[in-house]
Amino acid sequence: MNLARLLLRIARSDPGRPALLLGERLVCDYGGLAARVAARAGVLRDVHGLGPGDRVALHLDNGTGFLEALYAVWWAGLVAVPINSKLHPSEAAWIIDDAAAALVFTEAGRCEALGRHLQGGARVLDVQARSAPRDGGPAWPVTRAGDDLAWLFYTSGTTGRPKGVMLSHGNLMAMTWCYLSDVDPAPAAGATLYAAPMSHGAGLYSMAHMLVGARHVVPESGGFEPDEILALSRGLRDVSMFAAPTMVRRLVDACERQGRPPEGLETIVYGGGPMYVEDILRALAVMGPRFVQIYGQGESPMTITVLPRAHIADHAHPRHRARLGSVGFAHSAVEVAVVDADGRRLPAGGQGEIVVRGATVMQGYWQRPEASADALRSGWLHTGDVGVLDEDGFLTLMDRAKDLIITGGSNVYPREVEEVLLGHPSVAEVAVVGEPDPEWGESVVACVVPAPGARFDPAALDALCLARMARFKRPRRYLCLATLPKNNYGKVLKTALRQSLKDGGQGAPDAGGR
């Protein structure tokens, strides 16, 4: 069940079908893509001596080279370790070392910085560099079983260090079938546009579009520029894309500014953060019925619940607003329940932990048996998220796991930021929390108690964060407090801090742009 066979079947049956595009420019067809992938797989095997099960990290910006490298890894029977390209080199290196990756593909300008931080033996390669295999590469993808590891996805944990979610070829095939049956039929003549990070949900959705032989389009900017997206969609037609809610809001703003709805942009799948009801109502009014919502985690990738476009657009339904505030109902390959603290299933309307089981649920966490046992209990994945199921099976999220902050669709765990800030000599104590943000969903806020005699200097703290971690994780603002609220056991009461922010707690001005 090697996922690379999705590419092979189209390359053999319809080799001239357009495959990769940079903007509107054709990079290669499916026959050419398969040849490139097979050649790169041969290099991984012959030049670098890698064999089935070895890990290869992809620390890459969005680009057509990402898909070529990803499918070459699978073609050779290896395991992909995609890494957010926004991460600081030290953060990326920690993941590479933890995965014991033998090799990492990255961008030319990133090789030296990444290499300085690596502790293990991973070789760092420029993704654009090419060498030839002895025999042109294997003609067929290496045989892999359904439960063989395919994608090692690092998702942050409450300890501040990310955990490697082990996803098999079978997990990702089930996710692919769910996309085609529950989210969008993905026509063969269509195009999927990669404006969100390909190391995450957007890249996972490549498989459904590879299966049907659709076009894979990377904007020339390599990222998300609303005017560019709208212009590309008009030229390409039948375009679908994955977007975080903040991206949807920016697309709506662009459509209003241009004074016309998007042409050619047929499907926008949104997820990865909260979408407010008023925001999706405005999006429907400006852009029309082209939206689908999904809820998932790295541990059940993109596939826990779905709110289809028909339900989002059904204004006549008496519970339309309530459904827009939900994340939909269970995907066809999984079962979803809400349970109490003892794991007992709650009736409709009961608030508790969301659990899921089915074909998309991970194999466990890489080299973390205790964490795996805690998350996978009695056949269920315990998400750590709190929610409510209504009598029709629609799930509403009440709170995120632990203290997770989701800003612009990216996860930020407070302890990661706290540990960096505590490294500054002027900081005695710090607690990081999220506050609602109309553009980003949530903003990161650092509540700082200065060390005795130290000057509170937000600019210095911001510079430290920028030097030590990804830009999106840094606080948007810093509050100077005399003390942090604590309980009788000395634990910081973050609920009280969040309530203070909600009530208008003030501090230093915003740190500036993201």
FENRA-V669742 format. One record per helix or strand of 3 or more residues. SS is the DSSP state (helix for helix, strand for strand). FROM is the first residue (numbers start at 1). TO is the last residue. If there is no record, write none. Layout:
ss,from,to
SS,FROM,TO
SS,FROM,TO
This chain:
ss,from,to
helix,5,13
strand,18,22
strand,25,29
helix,30,46
strand,55,59
helix,64,75
strand,79,82
helix,89,98
strand,103,106
helix,108,117
strand,123,126
strand,149,155
strand,163,168
helix,169,183
strand,191,194
helix,201,204
helix,206,212
strand,215,218
helix,226,236
strand,239,243
helix,245,258
strand,265,270
helix,277,287
strand,291,297
strand,300,307
helix,309,312
helix,320,324
strand,334,339
strand,351,358
helix,369,375
strand,380,389
strand,395,399
strand,405,407
strand,410,412
helix,414,421
strand,427,437
strand,441,450
helix,458,468
helix,471,473
strand,477,480
helix,494,502
